[in-house]
Amino acid sequence: MLRAEPLYRIQLVLLASETQDAALALARFGAFNPAPAASDALAQAPAAVYREAWLEADARLAKLLAQCGDTGPLELPGEAEAPSLADLGELNAWLKEVWTACLGCHDATQRLDEARAHLVALEDTLARLQRLDVDLGRLLRPDSLLAVRLGSLPAGSVRRLGDALALSGHLLSRFDQTGEQVYAVIAGPRARHDEVQGLLAQAGWRELELPDELRTHPQAARAWLDAARNRLETQAGAQCEVLDGLRGRFGPRLHEARQRLALARPLAEAARTGVRGQGGLAALTGWVPQRRLAALRATLDARFHGRYWLDLHEPGPRDVAIAPSLVRYPAWLAPFVPLVKSYGVPRYGEFDPTLPFAFAWLLLFGAMFGDVGHGAVIAILAAALLPRLGRIAWVGVAAGGASMLFGLLYGSVFGYETLIEPLWLSPLHDPIRVLTLAVGFGVGFIVFTLLVNAFNKAVAGHAREALFDSGGVAGLAFYLGAVGVFASLTGASGLLQPSAWLAGAGLAIIAVFKWVEAKAALGERILVTAIETLETGIGLFSNTLSFMRVAAFSLNHVALALAVFTLAGGLGTAGHWIAIALGNVVIIVLEGAIVAIQAMRLMYYEGFSRFFNGDGTEFVPLRVGGLASSKP
């Protein structure tokens, strides 16, 4: 079983003037998760001003790097020290001066970008007007007797609008088209200009806004655009020279500023969760793995030579809700971790469900989608997508392998049930056995979740719930007894009486526990006890029946293949194999996705919801400037 590593809550007390060095040392240590202080004895927040100064300087540096470009890879010397508050103030003032010097360059670059965008828009408009080959300035004169409009409308409305405009003495002529949108010019007497407004609105007419730069002949407009583009390129070249000068002038010190802010980041990040102090003392509080305590002491001794006090506290049941969870997963199990954490993070000390989830999910997927050919296709596709999907692609590879394994057990290859002999059973020929096995797996899975829930309750210090609640030992006794009663009804001899006694005892214990826990009036207490006790039986029974879908989908897989073969059988030779190929593609894509979701649903709602709170927090160690460090 995978569980979170044992942690200790530490409080490091030292001189306030050395707080930034302590935070940097803990970040380099790589296994310190900051946490709020456990007590209010230290009432001040000495690092708050430091964090504000760091945030302001970091924001200014980000703007400068965006303007002047990156200064190269960041490397921090091992002996480098964190800057003090005074150093941060000096750095912040210098960054402000640099930004003021760069602001004019930034504004000029922004104006160039806006001018380029304006030219691109003019280019698009001119490309549509090119075919008119008339001087638009004269055509659109406001004092002319001829009123001219330029615009666009849907292609289906062109003929109808043209006929309607002809009745009022107007002419519509199309000059360009993009998709279903037609660009046209409408000309007519200016005296009747307003009469056609309603017709244009009904036809979906959109007026084409014509900038002043294009109110001339298209050839003249083209020449003006070319000249404007050349002027912009010249200005952009000059601006690049200015930027290069700024990079040469400020680049080295900007790189130094990156280093100093990276060294200051640990204290700024620790201050977010709480660095407390009083007078000339400061305290950093957080969590450290038990196995790293000796290394922590060695790190602090090497840096501070005894000028510190370290308080250790082993977490108890009350700390379970606030302690972070640190679990080390083997490489082969790591791809399944995101699927578990999408439901939630286990609390500290809780049973981590990743290993049983991986095993059970693959087992369910293979059982519902058992086919050698289909599984091979899934595995090959997942492996091919490995560069794009990352390690999550290994889940697809494993799912394909599980499908191939069950395909051998079922004797199924691309839906064909006669190519190989089944090593175990055929769902098509033995559906009752498949159904029985699915329900049996569900019983075992629910028993496992009840045991894990009792364990989690006990770890959290809720011993009564672990023993007497419906999700604890009493619920397990009732469930096992109820299963035994049903088994005796199907022919298992000798189980009826002991199973009934076990189920009755478990249900009675649950009822008494619910009665004691219900803090209400007599009538309400009776109602609550009856409903919650009845819900225990109904919930466990319905959860067990949910696993019948495993058998249903294994039969559905065979049924879909038979449907494909039936359809292909009525076609010719070429059509037969095309139908077989397309049918298998549909089965892999459609049914494969549904089966994966159904297996996930069974894990989430019939498993995790029974024992997994999912409201824990991950162990996130303090790091130096966001750079990778050794594993905690």
N, C-alpha and C positions, 0 to 999 in steps of 0.2 A: 504494500500500500504506500502511496506517496502522500507525505504530509509536509506541512511547512516546517522549515528548519527552526529549531529553538532559538529565540532571540532574547536579548537582554536590553532593558531600557537603561540608557546611560545618561548621566548629567555631568558634563565637563565644566568645572568652575576654574577660572583663571583670571588674570588681570585684564581689564577691559581694553587696555592698549594693545593686547596681543590677540584680540578676538579674530581679526581678519587672518592672522597667521594660523590660528587654530582651525578656522573653517577651511582654509586652503589645505592644511595637513589632513583633515578628515576627508576632503574631496579626493586628495591623492591616495588616501587609504582605500577608497573605493567601495566601502561597505558600511556607510553611515547614512541612515534614513532620518532626516530631521523630523522632529515632532514637537508639538506644543509642550511647554513645561508642565510638570505634574502638579506643582503647587504655586501659590501666589506669593511666596516668601520674597521673591525677587520681582519688584513691582515695575521697574523701569524697562524700556525697550531701547537699549543703547544702539542697536544696529538699524533702527528705522531711518535715521538721517543718512546713514551710509547707503542703504538701499535706494533712497530717493535720489541721491547724487549719482549712483550707478545707473539707475534707470534713465536719468536725463542725459548722461554722457553716452550711454549705449544707443539711445534714440538718435542723438546727433551723429554719432559715428556711423550708424546704419545709413543715414541720409548721405553722408559724405562718400561712403563706399559705393552707394548706388550711383552717385554722380561721377566719381573719379575712377571707379572700377575696383575690383578686388586687389589686394596687395600681396596675394600669393598664399601658399599653405601656411597655417599657423602652427608654430612649434614653440613649446614652452620649456625653457631650461629647467632642469630638476631643482636647481638651487635658487630659482627666482622666488622672491617674496611678494606677498600681496600688498597692494598700495594702501596707505592709510587714508583716512577721511580727508586730510589736508591735500594729499597727492591727488585724490579724485577731484577735489575742488579746483586745483590748478589745471588738471587735464581737461575738465569740463569748460573752464574759461578759455583755454587754447582752442578747443574744438568749436566753441562759439565764434571765435575770431576767424577760424578757417572757414566756417560755414558762411560768414558774412562776406569773405573774399570770394567764395565760390557761388554766392547767390546770384550775382550778375550773370555768371556763366550758365547757371542753371536756367535762369529766366530766358536767356538768349536761345538756349537749346530748345526750350519749350515752345518759344515763338517759331523757331524753324520747323518743329514738328507740326505745329498748327498750320503753318503756311504750306507744308507738304500735303497735309490732309485736304486743305482747300483746293490745291492744284489737282489732286486726284479726283475730287468731286467735279471740278470743272472739266477735266478730261472725260469723265463718264457722260456728262451732259453734252459736250461738244461731239462726242462719238455718235450720239443719236441725231444731232442737228446737221451732221456733215452732208447728208443727202439732200438737204433743202437747197443748197447752193445759191442762197440769196442773202442780201445784206439785211440782217435781222434788225439793225437799228432803224432803217427806213421802213421795213415791214411793220414794225411795232410802234411807229410814231403815234403819239396820243392825239395829234391834231389832224390826222388823216381821216378822210371820209370813210375809209375801209377799216373796220374793227377786226383784228386778228387775234386768235387765241392759239396757244400751244399747250398740248396736254396729252393724256393717255386715257384709255378706256378698255374694257374687256372686248376681246375679238368678236364675241357673239353679239355685241351691241352695235357694231360699226355700221352694218347695212341699215338697220332699223333707224339709227340716229341720223344717218345721211339722208334717208328719205324724208324724215320729219323736218330736218333743217332746210331742205330744198323748198319746202312750202313757205318758209319765211325769207327766202332769198339768200340763204347761207350755203356755203360750199364746204364739204369735209373732204380732206385729202390726207391719206396715211403716208408716212415717210419712214417708219421703222416699226419693228415688232420684237418683243422679248417674251418668249413663251406664249402665254395667252393674253398678254398685255400689248395693245397696239398704240403707237404714238402717232398723233395726227395733228393737222393744223386746220382750224375752222376760220373762214373769212366770210364777212357779210357787211351790210350797211351798218354804220355806227348808230344810226337813228333807231335801228331795231335790235341793238346790242342786248338790251335787258329782256327781250321777249323769249330768248332761248334758255334762260337760266333754269327753268323747270325741266326742260328736256334734257339738259346736260346732267342735272342731278339724278334723274331717273335712269339715265344710261350708265351711271357710275363714272362720270368724267372727273379726272384729276388734273388740275391746272399745273403746268410745268413752270416752276419758278426759274426765271432766266436772269442770272447775275449780270451786272453791268459790264463785266469784262467780255461777255459773249454777245453783247448787243452790237454786232458788226458782222461782216462777212465771215463765214467759217474759216476761210484761208487766212484772213487777217487775225482771227482769234487763235488759230493754230500757231502762227508766228509769234504772237504775244505770249502764249503758253510756253513755247520753246525757250523764249528769252527769259521768262520768269523762272523756268526750271534751271537754266544755266546760272542765273543770279543766285538762286538758292544753293546750288552745288558749290559755288565760289564761297558763299557765306559759311556753308557747312565745313568746307576745308579750312577756312580761317578759324572756325570754332574748334575744330579738332586740334589745331596747333595750340590754341589756348588751353584746351583740356590736357594736352600732353605736357604743357608747361606746368600746369597745376599738379599733375601727377608727379613730375620730376621734383617739384618744390616741396610738396607735402607728403608724397608717398612713403618715404622711410619712416617719418614720425607717425604717420597714420598706422603703419604696421606695428610700431611700438605701442600705440594707443590700443590696438586690438589685443596685444599681449597683456597689457596692464589691466584692461577691462575683463579679459578672460580670467586673470588671477584674482580679480575682485568679485567675480560672479559667485563663488561658493558662499561667501558671507551674505551677499545680496539675496541669494536663493534661500539660505537658512533663515534670514530675517523674515521671510514671508510667513513661515510657520511659527516663528517665535524664538528670538534670542533674548533672554531676560537678563536683567542686571540690577545692581544696587550699589551706588557709590562708585568705587573703583574696581568692582568685580563684575564679571559677566559669566553667563552660563549658557552652554549649547546643549540642548536635549535632543535625543533621538534614539533609534534602535540599531543594534549591531548584532550580527549572528554570534551565537555562543562560541562557535569554533574559531572566531577571529578575535576574541578578547585578548589573548596573549599578544597577537600581532599588533593590536591597537595600543596596548601599553608600551610595547617596544617603539612604535611610531611616535607616541607622545613623549617618551623619555628622550628619544634622540633629538626631538625638536625643542622641548621646553626644559629638559634636565631637572625635572622634579617641581617646576613652578606651576603646578596644577593639582586639582583634587578631582578624582573620578569616583562617582557614586554609581553603583550597579544595582539594578532591580530586576528580579525575575518575574515575568508577567504571570498574574493569577487569573482566575475565572472572570474577574471584572475587567481585565485588560483585553479580553478576546475581541471585543467589538472595535477596539481602537488600534490594536497592534497590526502592523502590516504583515502580509503573507509573502514569504520567500520560499519558493519551491524550485529545486534544480531538476530539470527534466532530461532524460537521455535523448540523444539526437534523433533516434528513431521514433520517439513519441512526440517530439516538439511540433510536427505539423498539425497535430490534433489540438494543441493548446488553444489556438484562436477560436476553434469551434466551441470549446468549453467556456472560454472567457467571454464569448458573445452572450452567454446567459448570465455570467457574473463571475466575480473573483471569490474564491473560498476564504472564509475568515481564518484568522490565525488559529491553528490547532485543529481546524476542521479536516475531515477526510477529503482529500483532493480526488475528484472523480475522473481525472483525465485518462488514467489507465483502464478502468472498467468501461469508460465511455468508448474509447478506441476499440476495445475488444468487442463490446456488445454491438456497437454501430456497424462494424464490419461484418459481424455475424448475421445481423438482421438484413443488411443490404445483400449479402451473398445468398441468404435463404430466400429472399423475395425476388432476386434477380439472378438466379443461378443459370448461367449459360457460358460455355467455354468460349464461343466465338464472340458474343457480345462483351464478355469481360475482357477478352484480349483487345478488342477495339478501344474500350474505355482506358485500359492501362496504357496502350500505345499513344492515344491522344493526350492523356495527362502527361506522359513523359515528354511528348513533343512540345507541350506548352510550359515545360519547366522553366525556361528562361524568362517567360513573361509572368507566370503566376508565382514563381518562387517556391518555397518549400511546401506551400499548401497544395501544390500539384501532386505531392507524394500521397496525399489522401486519396486522390483519384487513382493513382497507381495501385495503392493497397485495396481500394474498393474493386478495381478490375481483377486483382488477384483473388479476392474473396469470391467474386462472381464466377471466375474460372474454376475454383475449387468446388463450389457447389454445383457447377455445371457438370463436373466429372461425377459427383455423387448422384446427380439427377439423370445423367446420360443425355444432356441437351447440348447441341452445337448449332448456333444460329437458328434455333427453334426446331431443328430436326431431332426427333426422339428415337430414331432407329439407327443412327450412324455408329454410336458406341453404346455399350451396355452400361446401365447405371451401376455405380459402385455401392450404392446404398438403397435408394428408393426412387420411384418416379411419381411426382405429384399428380400427374394425369391419371395414373392407375391406382394410386393409394391416397386419395384425398383425406379420408378419415384419419389416417395415421399422421399425415402432415398437420391436420388441425389439432390433434391431440398433442403433438410435439410442440406446436406453437403456444398452446395454452400452458403446457408444462414449463416451457422457457419463461413465460410470463410469471408463473408462480415463483420460480426460482429468482427471477429478477426482483420481484416485489419483496420477497423474503430478504434479499440482500439489501434493498433500500431501507427496510425497517431496521435491520441490524445497524446499518451505517447511521441512521437517524438517531438511534439510541446511543451510539458511540458519541456522536456530535453533541447531543444534549448533555451527556455525562462530562465531556471535556469542557463544555461551557459552564459547568456548575449547576445544571438543572437536573439533579438526580431524580427528583420525583417525576418529572416529565419523561425522563429516560426509562423509568420503570413502569409507570402506571398510565401514561397517556396512550391515545390511539396510535400514535406513531412510534411508540416505544415497545418495551418487552411485552406488556399486556396486549397491545395491538397485534404483535407477532404471534402470541399464544392463540388469540381469537382466530387469526387468519389461518394458521396451521391446522387448528381444529376444524374450521369451516371447510378447508380443502380436504381434510380427512373424511368429513361427513359426505361430501360430494363424491369422493373416490369410493366410499363404501356403497353408495347408490349405484355406481357403475360396475359393481361386482367385486371390489376388494373386500374380502372377508376379515372380520375381527377388528375393523377400524371404527365402526359406528359409535360404540359406547365410549371408548376413551377419547375419541375425537370430539364427540358432543360435550363431554365433561370439560375438555380443554377449551373449546370455543366458549362454553357458558361461563367458565371461570374468567377467561380473558375479558369477555364482554361485561361481566359483573364488576371487575376491577376498574374498567374504563368508566362505567356508569358511576361508581363511587367517587372516582377521581374528578369527574366532571361535576358531580354534586358538590364536592368540597371546594372546587375552584370557582364555582359560580357564586358570585357575591351579589345576591339579589333577594327579592321577597320569595316566599315559599312557592307561590304559583308560577312565577317566572323561572325559579330554579328548577322546578319539575319539568317545565316546557323545554328549557335549554338543555337539561340533561337528556331528555328523551330524544330531542332532535339531533344533538351531537353524537349520541350513542348510535342512533339509527344511521346517521351519515357515515359512521365508521364502516358498518357492514356494506352499505350501498356503494361507497367509494371504492373499497377494496375489491368488491365484486365487479364493478364496471371497469376498474383499471385492469383486472385480469382478462376480461373479455376483449379489451383493446388489442391484446396481442393476437387475437384471431385474424387481424388484418395481415399478419405475416403469412399465414396459410392462404388467405384470399389473394394476395398479390403474387404468391408463387404459382397459384392456379391461373391467375389473370395473365401471367407471362406466357403460359402454355396456350391459353385461349387466343391471345393476340397472334401468336405464331400460326395457329390453326386457321385463323381468319385470313391471314396473309396467304397461306398455302391454298386455301379454297378460292380466293380471288385469282391467284396466279394460275390455278388449274384450268380456268375457263379461257385462257389467252393462248396465243400462239407461242412458238419457241422463244422469239425475241421478247415479246410482251411478258412471257412467264418469268424470265430471269430479271427483267427490269422491275416487275412487280415485287419479286423476292428481294431485290436489292433495296428498293425504296421502302418496302415494308420493314426491313430490318433497321434501316436508318430511323424510321419513325419510332420503332420499339426502343432503340438505344436512346434517342433524344428524349422522347416523351415519357415513356415508362421509366427510364433510368432516372430522370429528374424527379418524377413523382415518388419513386421508391426511396431515393436519397432523402427527400423531404419527410416522408412517412417514418423512416428510421430515425431521423433527427427528432421528429415529434415525439416518438415513443421515449427517446432518451430524455428529452426536456420535460415533458408533462407527466409521464408515468414514473420517471426516475428522479431527475433533479428537483422537481417541485416537492418531492417527499422528504428530502434530507438536506438539500443544498440551499442555503440562504442567498448566496451570490452577492452579498453586500459588503464583502471584505475590500481591503485596499492592497494594492501591490506594493512590494518593497521597492522603492525608487531611491537608489543611493545618490548622495551628493557627488557631483563630478566637476572636473576642472574645465570651465569654459565650454561645456557641451562636448568636450573631446571624449572619445572612447577610453575606458580604463579597464582594468582587470575585473573579472566577474566577482560579485560579492562572496 
